[in-house]
Amino acid sequence: MNNIPVKELSKLGVLVFNAPGANANAVKELVVAGLLIAARNLALDAEVRDLKVGLDAIEERARSELGMIKRDEIFFQILDERPTAKPSPP
């Protein structure tokens, strides 16, 4: 399988050695990175297709990012309760 002329290179003083599995960790890391990128690309592709075809994604963005509401719709904003400072006695 190897096509490196080891004997000839050794005669010339070139150090040649076989290190099976030396880059196995790097290969694993690249595979995991590729899987993560592929998953991200699938999610982006689905979002782009939804934006091109459906109005649900556009409506969701308009509501969440721009605060838009439909005609004849009532908007309620619920605030987190914060403890109020009790007035000190006079």
N, C-alpha and C positions, 0 to 999 in steps of 0.2 A: 504494500500500500504506500509506503514512503517512497518518494522519488528523489530523495536527497542523496547525492553520492557521498556517503559518509567516509569511505576509505580514501577517496581522492581528496576530500576537504581536510581530513585528518593529516594527510601527508603534507598539505600546505600550511598546517598549523592552525586551521580554523576549528574552534571548539564547537562540536555538534553533539547534542544530546536530545533524548526523547523525554518529555515530561507530560505523560498522559494525565489528564484531569487538572492540569495547572490552572486553566482558565474556567473551570467548572462554575465557580462562584459568580464570576462575571457574566457567564451565560445565563445562570439562574436569574440574576438581577435584571438582565435585559429582557428576559421572558416575562417577568412580573411587570416591568415597566410597560412592555408592549400590551399586556393584558389590560392594565389600567387605562392606557391611552385608548385602546379599542373600546372599552366600556364607556369612556367619556365621549368618544366619537359617536357611538350609538345613541347616547342620550341627546347629544347636540343634533344629530340627524333627525331624531324623532321630534324634537322641538321645532326644527326648521320646517319639517313637513307639516306639523300642526299649524304653524304660522301661515304657511302657504295655502292650506286647505280650509282649516276650521277657524272660527271666530272665538272659540273658547279661550285660547291662549292670549289673544289680543285683549279680550274683555278682562281676563284675570290680571294682566299687566296694567291695564288702564285703571282698574280698581285698586290694586295693591300699591303700584308705584306712583300713580298720578292722583289717586284719591277721587276718581270720577265715580258718579252714581248715575243710575238710569232715571229717566223722566218719571215723575210720580213715585219716586222711591224716597224713603226717609233714611237718613244716615244717623247712626248712633255711634258715639265714640265712648268707650268705656275706659276710664282711667284706673290705674292701679291705686288701691287705697293706701294712703300714707298716714302714719300716725300724726294727729294734729297736736300741737302743743297746747296743753291746758293753761288757761289764763291763771296767772298767779293771784292769790287773794290780795285785796287792797290793803 
